Amino acid sequence: MTSSPRVTVFGSLHYDIAVFGPARPRKGETVTGSAWHPKSGGKGGNQAVSAAKTGIATSMIGAVAQDEFGHFLLDNLARKGVDHRFVARTAQRSTGMSVAIFDDEGDYGAVIVSGSNLELSDTHLDAASEILAETSILVLQNEVPDAANVAAARRAKAAGALVLLNAAPARTLSDALKTLVDILVVNAIEAEMLAGVDVVETLDGALSAARILKAGYPQVVVTAGGAGVAAVDKDGHEITIEPVKVSVESTHGAGDEFIGMLAAQTARGATLEVALAEANKAAAKLVATPEAER
C-alpha cells in the first residue's frame, strides 16, 4: 500500500428510477405520482461518489452490462471523479437497476434487480490488482455475492488495507467474510439480524447493539437514523454522536453518503470518532438537499 490515501469500493452499480408520489402504495393500490427521474445508484456507486467528493483518490470495481443503463452509470462515475477503469462490461446480464418510490415526507421504499452485479467474482479482481495494492481502505456492501466480497477482502488485507463492510441490505454473513472485516457498519434493522436481538432506533439502542456486535468485529458502527450514531472502537471505547437537526427533503442515499465520508476520513488517518462526526454531518447535509439538486 502506498502512502497516498485511496478509497476503493468493490460492489454494486444500479440505474435508479426515482418516482415521487403523495404516499407509497399499499398492496393492490395505485397512487398517482407527481414526477419521476433516472439517477445513478447502487450502494457501491453511491459510496464511491461520496468518497470522491471529499477529494480523496477513489476507485470503483464493479460490473455493468453493455447497455444504455451501463453507459449512464459509467458516465456518472467519470463526471464525479471516480476512477472506473475496473468496472467490467458483461454480456451475461442486464445492468442492475432499482425503482424507489418516495412519499411527501421524503421517505421511500425500493426494489432492486441485481443484474450484472451478480457477475462479480475473483476474475474482476485480477484486473484491479494494481489499484488494490494502493488501497488504504476497501469498502464492501451486501448487494453483490458474499463469495466476491470475501475474495476482494482477502486481496485488500494482503496488501495492507483496512476493510469496511456496510452489511446492507441485511443478510447472513459467511464466517470467511466476518474474519476479514475491520469496520462493520449497520443500521438498526441490519444490527438486529446480525446481533440476534431487538434493536430500538435510539442512541442507547444502537450502542447496546454495537456492544454485542463488538464481540465479532474489531470496530462496530450502528446508525440510528434521525437519532444519531453509536460505535465501539478497536480499543473498546464507546462513541455516541447526536444527530444534526435539518429539514428533511429526502432520506434516499443518506446511508451511502455516510459510508463514503467515513471511508475517506478513515483512509486519511482520522480516529473513528472524528470520522463518524464528519460522516454524520455529510449525511445530514444530503438529507436536507432536494433530490433534484443532488
Protein Blocks (a to p, Z undefined) as FASTA:
>chain_A
ZZbdcdddedddddddddddfbdcdehiacddfbdcdddedjklmmmmmmmmnopacddd
ddddddfklmmmmmmmmmnopafklcccdfkbccddddddddfkopacddddfklmmmgc
fklmmmmmmmmmmpfbdcddfkbcfklmmmmmmmmmmnopacddddbddddddfklmmmp
mbdcddfklmmmmnopacddbfklmmmmmmmmmmmpfbdcddehjnoccdddfkopacdd
dddddddfbfghklmmmmmmmmmmmmnopafklmmmmmmmmmmmmmmpcfklZZ
